[in-house]
Amino acid sequence: MIRKNLYILFTLASVFSFAQVNLYSEINTKESRVNSPFVFTVVLEIFGEDLNMETPIKLPDFSKFNYEYASEQNTFIDPVKKIRINQMVYQFALDPKQAGNFKIGSALVKINGKMYKTEPIDIIVKEAEKKPLAIANNTAKNMYLSMQVEEREVYKDEPAIVVLKAFSRNISNFRHLEPARFEPARNLAIRSIANFDESIEDSENNYSSQVIGMFVVVPKVAGIMDVPPMEVPFANHKTALISNKVKINVKKLPEGAPENFKNAVGKYDVKIEMNDKGKENFEINKAFNISVKVSGCGNLSPSIVPKILSSPDYEVFEPKIINNSVPTVKGIEGDIEAQYIIIPKKRGDLKIATERFSYFDPKEERYVEVGSKFLALNAVNAQDIANAKTTLQKVNEYTNNVLEKVDSPVISTEKLKVKEHKGIRWYVIFGNLFIVGIGALLFLYFNKKIKDKRKLLLEKKNMPVQPIINIEETEALLRNKKKFEVDSYFNYLNKKISESQPSGFFEAFEELKVDADQYCKEHYSSSFSDHLRNNFGSGQFEKYNQLITKINIEKYSPYSSVDKQIEILNEIEDIYKML
């Protein structure tokens, strides 16, 4: 007996869960005025195939209103319960004939022998405004909105196009409408389409229609979802028009999605490329820029862009996102670019790879594996770059460095043309004789100076040389023989900062770095960094490495500032004064 009762209960529960009726009505405002229409909507939803609609919907009494109406019928499948839903929507533009408190009665329908009805609705109708507002009354009278969805069945994260139309008996009313506004939606991403056809068309019942808004709606969850109603205010009126709300059937994505799938729905292409097209050498500890770009159409957003995989061979920083996507009637089109800064950490072959990328194509209803994109590069050190240069390149580079550092005046010459004169100009003759005499005196003076200098050097050469006692004194003598002039480099760096030349500043530092290493190799048989570690401790060595990293990052930063360069110059002076 107990089992029989349980069977009956489960049967009834299944019937109620798969066969039910929803009948409800609503209005867009609780207060209205005479000659100011409001919208009254009746919605009937029948879940399942076992329910039979025996009578048409019996509507309330509208004798106290002037009205126009439109109806719509839709059928779709609930993706969760797998049952069919029949939906009928009746929308009325009710214009009160007189002021007072009115009750809009119930709508009735008979389904499977049972009568369903809506709750009556109370509305307060006030007198029309006495102040003459011709524009306001004309724009608010005999107008209503209709929201439509082009595709009522879409996949999760697949864009759907929503079209908002305004209907009016007077086409001049359309120009008083402001842009439409959506109510906040929790599980919908909504973007407005800028370019669409705004032409006015003739409609039924002496109405004209115009598309006043188009939107891309991206659902984030599966199931039956309500697209919230839109509000369109009047430019010179206190009231606003409110549209109907529509339902969309959001289907779950098919099973078997790849592990790297990041909810990318549409059709996409992925590229990884160098930002510096002409760059050939990638030096260790020197930064360069690459970008990862996703282009296509669908639910395009920064969240679907694959990231660059981390590796001990290089250091990667957080990217700068450039969003070039726009909503269109096909979805969200364009591209999204992630720009990365990469610093190589080892010499040799370098492979920079992205995460694996895949997307779901709703037209073909299948997942597409794009895979991982990568760049194969070769990282070198400063010695490799120097060895690769030809003799002519080295000479040109040395000449360019000299011309950039030395302020040499440009001597402009002028061709002198001797003109014929009938008479003799004695002042010209005496002037030339005076110049020749001054030149002779200067020649004798400098010749005497040269002879005295040669005599002094000969005397120093004949002087006995004191013997050197040990190796330490020999090294000290060699070090003092030629001192590294760091002040000239500091002055040149400061000059580049004052001239607002950041590229010249970093090039000057590279020259200082190379010259300091060369000096240390000649006098200490080690590089400058090894010299710091051997003579001043690991603390100064780490400080030097941090300075090199900071300079590499700032050198390739698009936002290098003068204050940051001054800060770096102070750190350079603190370290290189130890030479």
Secondary structure, DSSP 8 states (H G I E B T S, - for coil): -HHHHHHHHHHHHHHHHHSEEEEEEEES-SEEETT--EEEEEEEEEESSS--B-S--B----TTEEEEEEEEEEEEE-TTT--EEEEEEEEEEEEESS-EEEEE---EEEETTEEEE---EEEEEE---SS--HHHHHHHTTEEEEEEES-SEEETT--EEEEEEEEESSGGGGGGB---EE---SSEEEEE-S-----EEE-STT-EEEEEEEEEEEE-S-EEEEE--EEEEBTT-S-EEE---EEEEEE---S---TT--S-BEEEEEEEEESSTT---EETT--EEEEEEEEEEEB--GGGS--B--BTTEEE---EEEE--EEETTEEEEEEEEEEEEEE-SSEEEEEEB--EEEEETTTTEEEEEE--EEEEEEE-HHHHHHHS-HHHHHHHHHHHHHHHS---------------SS--HHHHHHHHHHHHHHHHHHHHHHHHHHHHHHHHHHHHHS------SHHHHHHHHHHHS---HHHHHHHHHHHHHTT-HHHHHHHHHHHHHHHHHHHHHHHSS-HHHHHHHHH-HHHHHHHHHHHHHHHHHHT-TT--HHHHHHHHHHHHHHHTT-
